[in-house]
Amino acid sequence: MRVPTSEVLDDLMRQAPPGETTLAWIVEHLRDRSFGIVMLLIGILALCAALASIAVTAAAVWGTVEATLLL
């Protein structure tokens, strides 16, 4: 039976050294569970980048609308 991911992450947090940790340390301690967690982290980073680009595009459109209203 597999241990739930939440328990694996709790154990990882308890074992983490104080201060900064590296991705290599996380992968080393997760062993066979590392692929899914790393893919989740990469997906979250990609989502943040996508949301930032959407916000920039929306701001550009809003600025164009504002400029036409001022004229």
ChimeraX commands (.cxc) that place a marker at each C-alpha (Angstrom):
marker #1 position 0.00,0.00,0.00 radius 0.5
marker #1 position 1.34,3.42,-0.95 radius 0.5
marker #1 position 1.74,6.13,1.63 radius 0.5
marker #1 position -0.38,9.24,0.85 radius 0.5
marker #1 position 1.57,12.11,-0.68 radius 0.5
marker #1 position 0.60,14.41,2.19 radius 0.5
marker #1 position 2.35,12.08,4.64 radius 0.5
marker #1 position 5.42,11.86,2.41 radius 0.5
marker #1 position 5.60,15.67,2.25 radius 0.5
marker #1 position 5.12,15.95,6.03 radius 0.5
marker #1 position 8.04,13.57,6.58 radius 0.5
marker #1 position 10.10,15.54,4.07 radius 0.5
marker #1 position 9.39,18.79,5.92 radius 0.5
marker #1 position 10.46,17.21,9.22 radius 0.5
marker #1 position 13.73,15.98,7.70 radius 0.5
marker #1 position 14.55,19.20,5.88 radius 0.5
marker #1 position 17.68,20.99,7.06 radius 0.5
marker #1 position 17.22,24.49,8.45 radius 0.5
marker #1 position 17.59,27.25,5.89 radius 0.5
marker #1 position 17.64,26.55,2.19 radius 0.5
marker #1 position 17.20,23.18,0.54 radius 0.5
marker #1 position 18.08,22.21,-3.00 radius 0.5
marker #1 position 16.01,20.41,-5.58 radius 0.5
marker #1 position 18.63,17.64,-5.56 radius 0.5
marker #1 position 18.06,17.12,-1.81 radius 0.5
marker #1 position 14.30,16.90,-2.32 radius 0.5
marker #1 position 14.61,14.40,-5.19 radius 0.5
marker #1 position 17.12,12.33,-3.20 radius 0.5
marker #1 position 14.80,12.07,-0.20 radius 0.5
marker #1 position 11.63,11.41,-2.19 radius 0.5
marker #1 position 13.23,8.52,-4.13 radius 0.5
marker #1 position 10.52,6.85,-6.25 radius 0.5
marker #1 position 7.96,9.59,-5.49 radius 0.5
marker #1 position 10.15,12.40,-6.82 radius 0.5
marker #1 position 8.88,12.37,-10.42 radius 0.5
marker #1 position 5.30,13.36,-9.57 radius 0.5
marker #1 position 6.30,16.02,-7.05 radius 0.5
marker #1 position 8.83,17.58,-9.42 radius 0.5
marker #1 position 6.26,17.59,-12.23 radius 0.5
marker #1 position 3.77,19.27,-9.88 radius 0.5
marker #1 position 6.31,21.98,-8.99 radius 0.5
marker #1 position 7.17,22.55,-12.65 radius 0.5
marker #1 position 3.46,22.76,-13.48 radius 0.5
marker #1 position 2.86,25.34,-10.76 radius 0.5
marker #1 position 5.77,27.44,-12.03 radius 0.5
marker #1 position 4.44,27.21,-15.58 radius 0.5
marker #1 position 0.98,28.24,-14.40 radius 0.5
marker #1 position 2.44,31.28,-12.61 radius 0.5
marker #1 position 4.30,32.29,-15.78 radius 0.5
marker #1 position 1.12,31.87,-17.86 radius 0.5
marker #1 position -0.91,33.95,-15.42 radius 0.5
marker #1 position 1.73,36.69,-15.50 radius 0.5
marker #1 position 1.65,36.83,-19.30 radius 0.5
marker #1 position -2.16,36.97,-19.27 radius 0.5
marker #1 position -1.99,39.85,-16.77 radius 0.5
marker #1 position 0.48,41.75,-18.98 radius 0.5
marker #1 position -1.75,41.22,-22.02 radius 0.5
marker #1 position -4.82,42.37,-20.10 radius 0.5
marker #1 position -2.96,45.46,-18.89 radius 0.5
marker #1 position -1.94,46.31,-22.47 radius 0.5
marker #1 position -5.53,45.97,-23.67 radius 0.5
marker #1 position -6.78,48.04,-20.73 radius 0.5
marker #1 position -4.17,50.71,-21.48 radius 0.5
marker #1 position -5.30,50.86,-25.10 radius 0.5
marker #1 position -8.93,51.27,-24.02 radius 0.5
marker #1 position -7.92,53.99,-21.56 radius 0.5
marker #1 position -5.93,55.82,-24.22 radius 0.5
marker #1 position -8.84,55.81,-26.67 radius 0.5
marker #1 position -11.20,57.07,-23.98 radius 0.5
marker #1 position -8.88,59.97,-23.19 radius 0.5
marker #1 position -8.74,61.08,-26.83 radius 0.5
marker link #1:1,2 radius 0.2
marker link #1:2,3 radius 0.2
marker link #1:3,4 radius 0.2
marker link #1:4,5 radius 0.2
marker link #1:5,6 radius 0.2
marker link #1:6,7 radius 0.2
marker link #1:7,8 radius 0.2
marker link #1:8,9 radius 0.2
marker link #1:9,10 radius 0.2
marker link #1:10,11 radius 0.2
marker link #1:11,12 radius 0.2
marker link #1:12,13 radius 0.2
marker link #1:13,14 radius 0.2
marker link #1:14,15 radius 0.2
marker link #1:15,16 radius 0.2
marker link #1:16,17 radius 0.2
marker link #1:17,18 radius 0.2
marker link #1:18,19 radius 0.2
marker link #1:19,20 radius 0.2
marker link #1:20,21 radius 0.2
marker link #1:21,22 radius 0.2
marker link #1:22,23 radius 0.2
marker link #1:23,24 radius 0.2
marker link #1:24,25 radius 0.2
marker link #1:25,26 radius 0.2
marker link #1:26,27 radius 0.2
marker link #1:27,28 radius 0.2
marker link #1:28,29 radius 0.2
marker link #1:29,30 radius 0.2
marker link #1:30,31 radius 0.2
marker link #1:31,32 radius 0.2
marker link #1:32,33 radius 0.2
marker link #1:33,34 radius 0.2
marker link #1:34,35 radius 0.2
marker link #1:35,36 radius 0.2
marker link #1:36,37 radius 0.2
marker link #1:37,38 radius 0.2
marker link #1:38,39 radius 0.2
marker link #1:39,40 radius 0.2
marker link #1:40,41 radius 0.2
marker link #1:41,42 radius 0.2
marker link #1:42,43 radius 0.2
marker link #1:43,44 radius 0.2
marker link #1:44,45 radius 0.2
marker link #1:45,46 radius 0.2
marker link #1:46,47 radius 0.2
marker link #1:47,48 radius 0.2
marker link #1:48,49 radius 0.2
marker link #1:49,50 radius 0.2
marker link #1:50,51 radius 0.2
marker link #1:51,52 radius 0.2
marker link #1:52,53 radius 0.2
marker link #1:53,54 radius 0.2
marker link #1:54,55 radius 0.2
marker link #1:55,56 radius 0.2
marker link #1:56,57 radius 0.2
marker link #1:57,58 radius 0.2
marker link #1:58,59 radius 0.2
marker link #1:59,60 radius 0.2
marker link #1:60,61 radius 0.2
marker link #1:61,62 radius 0.2
marker link #1:62,63 radius 0.2
marker link #1:63,64 radius 0.2
marker link #1:64,65 radius 0.2
marker link #1:65,66 radius 0.2
marker link #1:66,67 radius 0.2
marker link #1:67,68 radius 0.2
marker link #1:68,69 radius 0.2
marker link #1:69,70 radius 0.2
marker link #1:70,71 radius 0.2
view
